[in-house]
Amino acid sequence: METDKWGRRIRAFRKLKGYTQEGLARELAISVSVLGEIERGSRVPKEDFLENVAEVLNIPLHDLIPPDE
């Protein structure tokens, strides 16, 4: 499932950058439950959300894009 790939990449970069779910959710001004749903793949992240994640984590947006399999 494509949404699962987005979530796994967001989770991986979040952990790599040393953020907890609570910390990243706070920086993004969203609830922890919304971030958890995105990371689990049960919610599709919107483009503006992905841009915010990339900005907060200080990574290029294209790094969040799941590679084609």
N, CA, C and O atoms as a Maestro MAE file, in Angstrom:
{
 s_m_m2io_version
 :::
 2.0.0
}

f_m_ct {
 s_m_title
 :::
 protein
 m_atom[276] {
  # First column is atom index #
  i_m_mmod_type
  r_m_x_coord
  r_m_y_coord
  r_m_z_coord
  i_m_residue_number
  s_m_chain_name
  s_m_pdb_residue_name
  s_m_pdb_atom_name
  i_m_atomic_number
  :::
  1 25 0.853 -1.185 0.000 1 A "MET " " N  " 7
  2 3 0.000 0.000 0.000 1 A "MET " " CA " 6
  3 2 0.895 1.243 0.000 1 A "MET " " C  " 6
  4 15 1.830 1.351 0.793 1 A "MET " " O  " 8
  5 25 0.596 2.160 -0.887 2 A "GLU " " N  " 7
  6 3 1.413 3.360 -1.049 2 A "GLU " " CA " 6
  7 2 1.449 4.212 0.215 2 A "GLU " " C  " 6
  8 15 2.501 4.752 0.559 2 A "GLU " " O  " 8
  9 25 0.324 4.342 0.912 3 A "THR " " N  " 7
  10 3 0.311 5.182 2.109 3 A "THR " " CA " 6
  11 2 1.224 4.614 3.181 3 A "THR " " C  " 6
  12 15 1.807 5.361 3.967 3 A "THR " " O  " 8
  13 25 1.349 3.293 3.215 4 A "ASP " " N  " 7
  14 3 2.233 2.657 4.184 4 A "ASP " " CA " 6
  15 2 3.688 3.029 3.919 4 A "ASP " " C  " 6
  16 15 4.459 3.225 4.859 4 A "ASP " " O  " 8
  17 25 4.069 3.126 2.646 5 A "LYS " " N  " 7
  18 3 5.441 3.500 2.292 5 A "LYS " " CA " 6
  19 2 5.758 4.915 2.757 5 A "LYS " " C  " 6
  20 15 6.844 5.173 3.276 5 A "LYS " " O  " 8
  21 25 4.804 5.840 2.571 6 A "TRP " " N  " 7
  22 3 5.005 7.216 3.047 6 A "TRP " " CA " 6
  23 2 5.215 7.202 4.553 6 A "TRP " " C  " 6
  24 15 6.147 7.822 5.065 6 A "TRP " " O  " 8
  25 25 4.353 6.500 5.248 7 A "GLY " " N  " 7
  26 3 4.425 6.464 6.705 7 A "GLY " " CA " 6
  27 2 5.730 5.891 7.220 7 A "GLY " " C  " 6
  28 15 6.314 6.408 8.172 7 A "GLY " " O  " 8
  29 25 6.182 4.825 6.590 8 A "ARG " " N  " 7
  30 3 7.451 4.215 7.026 8 A "ARG " " CA " 6
  31 2 8.617 5.165 6.820 8 A "ARG " " C  " 6
  32 15 9.521 5.221 7.653 8 A "ARG " " O  " 8
  33 25 8.611 5.914 5.723 9 A "ARG " " N  " 7
  34 3 9.702 6.858 5.464 9 A "ARG " " CA " 6
  35 2 9.659 8.019 6.451 9 A "ARG " " C  " 6
  36 15 10.695 8.448 6.960 9 A "ARG " " O  " 8
  37 25 8.459 8.524 6.718 10 A "ILE " " N  " 7
  38 3 8.337 9.608 7.696 10 A "ILE " " CA " 6
  39 2 8.822 9.137 9.052 10 A "ILE " " C  " 6
  40 15 9.572 9.850 9.719 10 A "ILE " " O  " 8
  41 25 8.409 7.947 9.476 11 A "ARG " " N  " 7
  42 3 8.838 7.402 10.761 11 A "ARG " " CA " 6
  43 2 10.355 7.233 10.807 11 A "ARG " " C  " 6
  44 15 10.988 7.574 11.807 11 A "ARG " " O  " 8
  45 25 10.937 6.710 9.733 12 A "ALA " " N  " 7
  46 3 12.383 6.488 9.699 12 A "ALA " " CA " 6
  47 2 13.151 7.805 9.824 12 A "ALA " " C  " 6
  48 15 14.103 7.897 10.599 12 A "ALA " " O  " 8
  49 25 12.739 8.817 9.068 13 A "PHE " " N  " 7
  50 3 13.421 10.108 9.153 13 A "PHE " " CA " 6
  51 2 13.174 10.778 10.499 13 A "PHE " " C  " 6
  52 15 14.064 11.440 11.032 13 A "PHE " " O  " 8
  53 25 11.983 10.615 11.051 14 A "ARG " " N  " 7
  54 3 11.683 11.184 12.379 14 A "ARG " " CA " 6
  55 2 12.644 10.616 13.414 14 A "ARG " " C  " 6
  56 15 13.225 11.355 14.209 14 A "ARG " " O  " 8
  57 25 12.806 9.304 13.398 15 A "LYS " " N  " 7
  58 3 13.703 8.662 14.363 15 A "LYS " " CA " 6
  59 2 15.159 9.035 14.101 15 A "LYS " " C  " 6
  60 15 15.923 9.274 15.036 15 A "LYS " " O  " 8
  61 25 15.538 9.084 12.826 16 A "LEU " " N  " 7
  62 3 16.906 9.456 12.458 16 A "LEU " " CA " 6
  63 2 17.257 10.846 12.977 16 A "LEU " " C  " 6
  64 15 18.385 11.091 13.404 16 A "LEU " " O  " 8
  65 25 16.290 11.748 12.939 17 A "LYS " " N  " 7
  66 3 16.514 13.123 13.389 17 A "LYS " " CA " 6
  67 2 16.280 13.293 14.886 17 A "LYS " " C  " 6
  68 15 16.414 14.400 15.407 17 A "LYS " " O  " 8
  69 25 15.933 12.212 15.589 18 A "GLY " " N  " 7
  70 3 15.827 12.254 17.041 18 A "GLY " " CA " 6
  71 2 14.507 12.771 17.589 18 A "GLY " " C  " 6
  72 15 14.437 13.181 18.747 18 A "GLY " " O  " 8
  73 25 13.463 12.756 16.775 19 A "TYR " " N  " 7
  74 3 12.151 13.225 17.235 19 A "TYR " " CA " 6
  75 2 11.310 12.064 17.748 19 A "TYR " " C  " 6
  76 15 11.343 10.965 17.193 19 A "TYR " " O  " 8
  77 25 10.563 12.317 18.801 20 A "THR " " N  " 7
  78 3 9.496 11.405 19.192 20 A "THR " " CA " 6
  79 2 8.271 11.771 18.369 20 A "THR " " C  " 6
  80 15 8.250 12.810 17.710 20 A "THR " " O  " 8
  81 25 7.254 10.922 18.407 21 A "GLN " " N  " 7
  82 3 6.004 11.284 17.731 21 A "GLN " " CA " 6
  83 2 5.440 12.563 18.334 21 A "GLN " " C  " 6
  84 15 4.950 13.437 17.618 21 A "GLN " " O  " 8
  85 25 5.514 12.661 19.644 22 A "GLU " " N  " 7
  86 3 4.982 13.846 20.323 22 A "GLU " " CA " 6
  87 2 5.726 15.103 19.900 22 A "GLU " " C  " 6
  88 15 5.108 16.135 19.638 22 A "GLU " " O  " 8
  89 25 7.037 15.020 19.833 23 A "GLY " " N  " 7
  90 3 7.846 16.179 19.464 23 A "GLY " " CA " 6
  91 2 7.608 16.625 18.038 23 A "GLY " " C  " 6
  92 15 7.479 17.821 17.773 23 A "GLY " " O  " 8
  93 25 7.548 15.676 17.116 24 A "LEU " " N  " 7
  94 3 7.318 16.044 15.718 24 A "LEU " " CA " 6
  95 2 5.899 16.563 15.528 24 A "LEU " " C  " 6
  96 15 5.686 17.534 14.803 24 A "LEU " " O  " 8
  97 25 4.938 15.929 16.166 25 A "ALA " " N  " 7
  98 3 3.549 16.398 16.066 25 A "ALA " " CA " 6
  99 2 3.431 17.833 16.568 25 A "ALA " " C  " 6
  100 15 2.729 18.648 15.970 25 A "ALA " " O  " 8
  101 25 4.109 18.134 17.647 26 A "ARG " " N  " 7
  102 3 4.087 19.492 18.200 26 A "ARG " " CA " 6
  103 2 4.677 20.485 17.196 26 A "ARG " " C  " 6
  104 15 4.110 21.554 16.974 26 A "ARG " " O  " 8
  105 25 5.808 20.135 16.594 27 A "GLU " " N  " 7
  106 3 6.448 21.007 15.607 27 A "GLU " " CA " 6
  107 2 5.559 21.222 14.378 27 A "GLU " " C  " 6
  108 15 5.581 22.294 13.773 27 A "GLU " " O  " 8
  109 25 4.783 20.206 14.015 28 A "LEU " " N  " 7
  110 3 3.919 20.281 12.844 28 A "LEU " " CA " 6
  111 2 2.544 20.844 13.165 28 A "LEU " " C  " 6
  112 15 1.730 21.058 12.266 28 A "LEU " " O  " 8
  113 25 2.283 21.084 14.450 29 A "ALA " " N  " 7
  114 3 0.987 21.599 14.915 29 A "ALA " " CA " 6
  115 2 -0.159 20.669 14.538 29 A "ALA " " C  " 6
  116 15 -1.218 21.106 14.088 29 A "ALA " " O  " 8
  117 25 0.085 19.354 14.735 30 A "ILE " " N  " 7
  118 3 -0.961 18.354 14.531 30 A "ILE " " CA " 6
  119 2 -1.000 17.476 15.773 30 A "ILE " " C  " 6
  120 15 -0.111 17.545 16.622 30 A "ILE " " O  " 8
  121 25 -2.033 16.654 15.873 31 A "SER " " N  " 7
  122 3 -2.130 15.757 17.022 31 A "SER " " CA " 6
  123 2 -1.237 14.536 16.812 31 A "SER " " C  " 6
  124 15 -0.916 14.166 15.683 31 A "SER " " O  " 8
  125 25 -0.850 13.928 17.914 32 A "VAL " " N  " 7
  126 3 -0.044 12.710 17.861 32 A "VAL " " CA " 6
  127 2 -0.824 11.607 17.151 32 A "VAL " " C  " 6
  128 15 -0.243 10.804 16.421 32 A "VAL " " O  " 8
  129 25 -2.132 11.569 17.362 33 A "SER " " N  " 7
  130 3 -2.937 10.515 16.734 33 A "SER " " CA " 6
  131 2 -2.927 10.646 15.208 33 A "SER " " C  " 6
  132 15 -2.890 9.634 14.507 33 A "SER " " O  " 8
  133 25 -2.959 11.869 14.686 34 A "VAL " " N  " 7
  134 3 -2.900 12.065 13.229 34 A "VAL " " CA " 6
  135 2 -1.542 11.599 12.702 34 A "VAL " " C  " 6
  136 15 -1.475 10.897 11.693 34 A "VAL " " O  " 8
  137 25 -0.470 11.985 13.376 35 A "LEU " " N  " 7
  138 3 0.859 11.549 12.951 35 A "LEU " " CA " 6
  139 2 0.959 10.028 13.008 35 A "LEU " " C  " 6
  140 15 1.514 9.410 12.099 35 A "LEU " " O  " 8
  141 25 0.433 9.424 14.058 36 A "GLY " " N  " 7
  142 3 0.450 7.969 14.171 36 A "GLY " " CA " 6
  143 2 -0.307 7.294 13.038 36 A "GLY " " C  " 6
  144 15 0.146 6.281 12.506 36 A "GLY " " O  " 8
  145 25 -1.456 7.846 12.665 37 A "GLU " " N  " 7
  146 3 -2.229 7.287 11.555 37 A "GLU " " CA " 6
  147 2 -1.450 7.371 10.248 37 A "GLU " " C  " 6
  148 15 -1.481 6.439 9.445 37 A "GLU " " O  " 8
  149 25 -0.762 8.468 10.036 38 A "ILE " " N  " 7
  150 3 0.035 8.614 8.819 38 A "ILE " " CA " 6
  151 2 1.192 7.621 8.830 38 A "ILE " " C  " 6
  152 15 1.462 6.971 7.819 38 A "ILE " " O  " 8
  153 25 1.870 7.501 9.955 39 A "GLU " " N  " 7
  154 3 3.004 6.574 10.037 39 A "GLU " " CA " 6
  155 2 2.561 5.119 9.882 39 A "GLU " " C  " 6
  156 15 3.311 4.303 9.348 39 A "GLU " " O  " 8
  157 25 1.371 4.789 10.335 40 A "ARG " " N  " 7
  158 3 0.860 3.416 10.192 40 A "ARG " " CA " 6
  159 2 0.281 3.158 8.806 40 A "ARG " " C  " 6
  160 15 0.019 2.009 8.451 40 A "ARG " " O  " 8
  161 25 0.080 4.203 8.025 41 A "GLY " " N  " 7
  162 3 -0.441 4.030 6.681 41 A "GLY " " CA " 6
  163 2 -1.949 4.035 6.590 41 A "GLY " " C  " 6
  164 15 -2.500 3.702 5.541 41 A "GLY " " O  " 8
  165 25 -2.637 4.407 7.665 42 A "SER " " N  " 7
  166 3 -4.097 4.436 7.614 42 A "SER " " CA " 6
  167 2 -4.639 5.806 7.213 42 A "SER " " C  " 6
  168 15 -5.851 5.981 7.087 42 A "SER " " O  " 8
  169 25 -3.754 6.771 7.012 43 A "ARG " " N  " 7
  170 3 -4.150 8.110 6.551 43 A "ARG " " CA " 6
  171 2 -3.156 8.545 5.484 43 A "ARG " " C  " 6
  172 15 -1.945 8.389 5.641 43 A "ARG " " O  " 8
  173 25 -3.685 9.090 4.401 44 A "VAL " " N  " 7
  174 3 -2.830 9.540 3.288 44 A "VAL " " CA " 6
  175 2 -2.320 10.946 3.591 44 A "VAL " " C  " 6
  176 15 -3.119 11.852 3.828 44 A "VAL " " O  " 8
  177 25 -0.995 11.142 3.587 45 A "PRO " " N  " 7
  178 3 -0.468 12.484 3.827 45 A "PRO " " CA " 6
  179 2 -0.681 13.376 2.611 45 A "PRO " " C  " 6
  180 15 -0.506 12.941 1.472 45 A "PRO " " O  " 8
  181 25 -1.060 14.622 2.859 46 A "LYS " " N  " 7
  182 3 -1.253 15.585 1.778 46 A "LYS " " CA " 6
  183 2 0.077 16.253 1.453 46 A "LYS " " C  " 6
  184 15 1.018 16.222 2.246 46 A "LYS " " O  " 8
  185 25 0.132 16.847 0.286 47 A "GLU " " N  " 7
  186 3 1.387 17.439 -0.178 47 A "GLU " " CA " 6
  187 2 1.895 18.529 0.767 47 A "GLU " " C  " 6
  188 15 3.092 18.588 1.049 47 A "GLU " " O  " 8
  189 25 1.007 19.386 1.256 48 A "ASP " " N  " 7
  190 3 1.469 20.448 2.154 48 A "ASP " " CA " 6
  191 2 1.988 19.871 3.470 48 A "ASP " " C  " 6
  192 15 2.911 20.427 4.065 48 A "ASP " " O  " 8
  193 25 1.407 18.769 3.925 49 A "PHE " " N  " 7
  194 3 1.907 18.098 5.128 49 A "PHE " " CA " 6
  195 2 3.323 17.581 4.884 49 A "PHE " " C  " 6
  196 15 4.206 17.752 5.725 49 A "PHE " " O  " 8
  197 25 3.532 16.949 3.734 50 A "LEU " " N  " 7
  198 3 4.860 16.415 3.415 50 A "LEU " " CA " 6
  199 2 5.899 17.524 3.324 50 A "LEU " " C  " 6
  200 15 7.041 17.349 3.751 50 A "LEU " " O  " 8
  201 25 5.503 18.658 2.770 51 A "GLU " " N  " 7
  202 3 6.411 19.803 2.693 51 A "GLU " " CA " 6
  203 2 6.783 20.283 4.096 51 A "GLU " " C  " 6
  204 15 7.940 20.616 4.353 51 A "GLU " " O  " 8
  205 25 5.815 20.319 4.995 52 A "ASN " " N  " 7
  206 3 6.081 20.728 6.377 52 A "ASN " " CA " 6
  207 2 6.995 19.743 7.083 52 A "ASN " " C  " 6
  208 15 7.904 20.144 7.810 52 A "ASN " " O  " 8
  209 25 6.758 18.458 6.874 53 A "VAL " " N  " 7
  210 3 7.615 17.436 7.486 53 A "VAL " " CA " 6
  211 2 9.049 17.611 7.022 53 A "VAL " " C  " 6
  212 15 9.975 17.607 7.833 53 A "VAL " " O  " 8
  213 25 9.234 17.764 5.717 54 A "ALA " " N  " 7
  214 3 10.584 17.938 5.170 54 A "ALA " " CA " 6
  215 2 11.251 19.172 5.752 54 A "ALA " " C  " 6
  216 15 12.437 19.144 6.079 54 A "ALA " " O  " 8
  217 25 10.496 20.251 5.883 55 A "GLU " " N  " 7
  218 3 11.062 21.480 6.443 55 A "GLU " " CA " 6
  219 2 11.461 21.305 7.903 55 A "GLU " " C  " 6
  220 15 12.559 21.698 8.298 55 A "GLU " " O  " 8
  221 25 10.582 20.723 8.698 56 A "VAL " " N  " 7
  222 3 10.873 20.535 10.126 56 A "VAL " " CA " 6
  223 2 12.063 19.597 10.318 56 A "VAL " " C  " 6
  224 15 12.918 19.838 11.170 56 A "VAL " " O  " 8
  225 25 12.115 18.524 9.522 57 A "LEU " " N  " 7
  226 3 13.209 17.560 9.653 57 A "LEU " " CA " 6
  227 2 14.477 18.002 8.934 57 A "LEU " " C  " 6
  228 15 15.513 17.342 9.021 57 A "LEU " " O  " 8
  229 25 14.387 19.140 8.213 58 A "ASN " " N  " 7
  230 3 15.534 19.689 7.499 58 A "ASN " " CA " 6
  231 2 16.108 18.695 6.486 58 A "ASN " " C  " 6
  232 15 17.311 18.439 6.440 58 A "ASN " " O  " 8
  233 25 15.194 18.147 5.674 59 A "ILE " " N  " 7
  234 3 15.587 17.236 4.603 59 A "ILE " " CA " 6
  235 2 14.891 17.687 3.321 59 A "ILE " " C  " 6
  236 15 13.849 18.341 3.380 59 A "ILE " " O  " 8
  237 25 15.456 17.344 2.166 60 A "PRO " " N  " 7
  238 3 14.775 17.674 0.907 60 A "PRO " " CA " 6
  239 2 13.487 16.858 0.790 60 A "PRO " " C  " 6
  240 15 13.432 15.701 1.207 60 A "PRO " " O  " 8
  241 25 12.470 17.469 0.222 61 A "LEU " " N  " 7
  242 3 11.184 16.778 0.064 61 A "LEU " " CA " 6
  243 2 11.352 15.474 -0.701 61 A "LEU " " C  " 6
  244 15 10.709 14.478 -0.371 61 A "LEU " " O  " 8
  245 25 12.193 15.468 -1.703 62 A "HIS " " N  " 7
  246 3 12.343 14.241 -2.511 62 A "HIS " " CA " 6
  247 2 12.875 13.058 -1.699 62 A "HIS " " C  " 6
  248 15 12.704 11.907 -2.102 62 A "HIS " " O  " 8
  249 25 13.521 13.329 -0.556 63 A "ASP " " N  " 7
  250 3 13.969 12.220 0.301 63 A "ASP " " CA " 6
  251 2 12.796 11.474 0.934 63 A "ASP " " C  " 6
  252 15 12.928 10.302 1.285 63 A "ASP " " O  " 8
  253 25 11.663 12.134 1.082 64 A "LEU " " N  " 7
  254 3 10.496 11.474 1.649 64 A "LEU " " CA " 6
  255 2 9.747 10.614 0.643 64 A "LEU " " C  " 6
  256 15 8.958 9.750 1.025 64 A "LEU " " O  " 8
  257 25 9.991 10.847 -0.639 65 A "ILE " " N  " 7
  258 3 9.265 10.106 -1.672 65 A "ILE " " CA " 6
  259 2 9.725 8.652 -1.673 65 A "ILE " " C  " 6
  260 15 10.916 8.368 -1.799 65 A "ILE " " O  " 8
  261 25 8.768 7.735 -1.531 66 A "PRO " " N  " 7
  262 3 9.144 6.307 -1.549 66 A "PRO " " CA " 6
  263 2 9.719 5.912 -2.901 66 A "PRO " " C  " 6
  264 15 9.187 6.306 -3.939 66 A "PRO " " O  " 8
  265 25 10.795 5.139 -2.900 67 A "PRO " " N  " 7
  266 3 11.349 4.683 -4.179 67 A "PRO " " CA " 6
  267 2 10.391 3.714 -4.868 67 A "PRO " " C  " 6
  268 15 9.647 2.989 -4.208 67 A "PRO " " O  " 8
  269 25 10.418 3.709 -6.189 68 A "ASP " " N  " 7
  270 3 9.606 2.754 -6.932 68 A "ASP " " CA " 6
  271 2 10.194 1.360 -6.760 68 A "ASP " " C  " 6
  272 15 11.408 1.158 -6.766 68 A "ASP " " O  " 8
  273 25 9.289 0.424 -6.610 69 A "GLU " " N  " 7
  274 3 9.763 -0.955 -6.462 69 A "GLU " " CA " 6
  275 2 9.551 -1.720 -7.741 69 A "GLU " " C  " 6
  276 15 9.887 -2.901 -7.816 69 A "GLU " " O  " 8
  :::
 }
 m_bond[275] {
  # First column is bond index #
  i_m_from
  i_m_to
  i_m_order
  :::
  1 1 2 1
  2 2 3 1
  3 3 4 2
  4 3 5 1
  5 5 6 1
  6 6 7 1
  7 7 8 2
  8 7 9 1
  9 9 10 1
  10 10 11 1
  11 11 12 2
  12 11 13 1
  13 13 14 1
  14 14 15 1
  15 15 16 2
  16 15 17 1
  17 17 18 1
  18 18 19 1
  19 19 20 2
  20 19 21 1
  21 21 22 1
  22 22 23 1
  23 23 24 2
  24 23 25 1
  25 25 26 1
  26 26 27 1
  27 27 28 2
  28 27 29 1
  29 29 30 1
  30 30 31 1
  31 31 32 2
  32 31 33 1
  33 33 34 1
  34 34 35 1
  35 35 36 2
  36 35 37 1
  37 37 38 1
  38 38 39 1
  39 39 40 2
  40 39 41 1
  41 41 42 1
  42 42 43 1
  43 43 44 2
  44 43 45 1
  45 45 46 1
  46 46 47 1
  47 47 48 2
  48 47 49 1
  49 49 50 1
  50 50 51 1
  51 51 52 2
  52 51 53 1
  53 53 54 1
  54 54 55 1
  55 55 56 2
  56 55 57 1
  57 57 58 1
  58 58 59 1
  59 59 60 2
  60 59 61 1
  61 61 62 1
  62 62 63 1
  63 63 64 2
  64 63 65 1
  65 65 66 1
  66 66 67 1
  67 67 68 2
  68 67 69 1
  69 69 70 1
  70 70 71 1
  71 71 72 2
  72 71 73 1
  73 73 74 1
  74 74 75 1
  75 75 76 2
  76 75 77 1
  77 77 78 1
  78 78 79 1
  79 79 80 2
  80 79 81 1
  81 81 82 1
  82 82 83 1
  83 83 84 2
  84 83 85 1
  85 85 86 1
  86 86 87 1
  87 87 88 2
  88 87 89 1
  89 89 90 1
  90 90 91 1
  91 91 92 2
  92 91 93 1
  93 93 94 1
  94 94 95 1
  95 95 96 2
  96 95 97 1
  97 97 98 1
  98 98 99 1
  99 99 100 2
  100 99 101 1
  101 101 102 1
  102 102 103 1
  103 103 104 2
  104 103 105 1
  105 105 106 1
  106 106 107 1
  107 107 108 2
  108 107 109 1
  109 109 110 1
  110 110 111 1
  111 111 112 2
  112 111 113 1
  113 113 114 1
  114 114 115 1
  115 115 116 2
  116 115 117 1
  117 117 118 1
  118 118 119 1
  119 119 120 2
  120 119 121 1
  121 121 122 1
  122 122 123 1
  123 123 124 2
  124 123 125 1
  125 125 126 1
  126 126 127 1
  127 127 128 2
  128 127 129 1
  129 129 130 1
  130 130 131 1
  131 131 132 2
  132 131 133 1
  133 133 134 1
  134 134 135 1
  135 135 136 2
  136 135 137 1
  137 137 138 1
  138 138 139 1
  139 139 140 2
  140 139 141 1
  141 141 142 1
  142 142 143 1
  143 143 144 2
  144 143 145 1
  145 145 146 1
  146 146 147 1
  147 147 148 2
  148 147 149 1
  149 149 150 1
  150 150 151 1
  151 151 152 2
  152 151 153 1
  153 153 154 1
  154 154 155 1
  155 155 156 2
  156 155 157 1
  157 157 158 1
  158 158 159 1
  159 159 160 2
  160 159 161 1
  161 161 162 1
  162 162 163 1
  163 163 164 2
  164 163 165 1
  165 165 166 1
  166 166 167 1
  167 167 168 2
  168 167 169 1
  169 169 170 1
  170 170 171 1
  171 171 172 2
  172 171 173 1
  173 173 174 1
  174 174 175 1
  175 175 176 2
  176 175 177 1
  177 177 178 1
  178 178 179 1
  179 179 180 2
  180 179 181 1
  181 181 182 1
  182 182 183 1
  183 183 184 2
  184 183 185 1
  185 185 186 1
  186 186 187 1
  187 187 188 2
  188 187 189 1
  189 189 190 1
  190 190 191 1
  191 191 192 2
  192 191 193 1
  193 193 194 1
  194 194 195 1
  195 195 196 2
  196 195 197 1
  197 197 198 1
  198 198 199 1
  199 199 200 2
  200 199 201 1
  201 201 202 1
  202 202 203 1
  203 203 204 2
  204 203 205 1
  205 205 206 1
  206 206 207 1
  207 207 208 2
  208 207 209 1
  209 209 210 1
  210 210 211 1
  211 211 212 2
  212 211 213 1
  213 213 214 1
  214 214 215 1
  215 215 216 2
  216 215 217 1
  217 217 218 1
  218 218 219 1
  219 219 220 2
  220 219 221 1
  221 221 222 1
  222 222 223 1
  223 223 224 2
  224 223 225 1
  225 225 226 1
  226 226 227 1
  227 227 228 2
  228 227 229 1
  229 229 230 1
  230 230 231 1
  231 231 232 2
  232 231 233 1
  233 233 234 1
  234 234 235 1
  235 235 236 2
  236 235 237 1
  237 237 238 1
  238 238 239 1
  239 239 240 2
  240 239 241 1
  241 241 242 1
  242 242 243 1
  243 243 244 2
  244 243 245 1
  245 245 246 1
  246 246 247 1
  247 247 248 2
  248 247 249 1
  249 249 250 1
  250 250 251 1
  251 251 252 2
  252 251 253 1
  253 253 254 1
  254 254 255 1
  255 255 256 2
  256 255 257 1
  257 257 258 1
  258 258 259 1
  259 259 260 2
  260 259 261 1
  261 261 262 1
  262 262 263 1
  263 263 264 2
  264 263 265 1
  265 265 266 1
  266 266 267 1
  267 267 268 2
  268 267 269 1
  269 269 270 1
  270 270 271 1
  271 271 272 2
  272 271 273 1
  273 273 274 1
  274 274 275 1
  275 275 276 2
  :::
 }
}
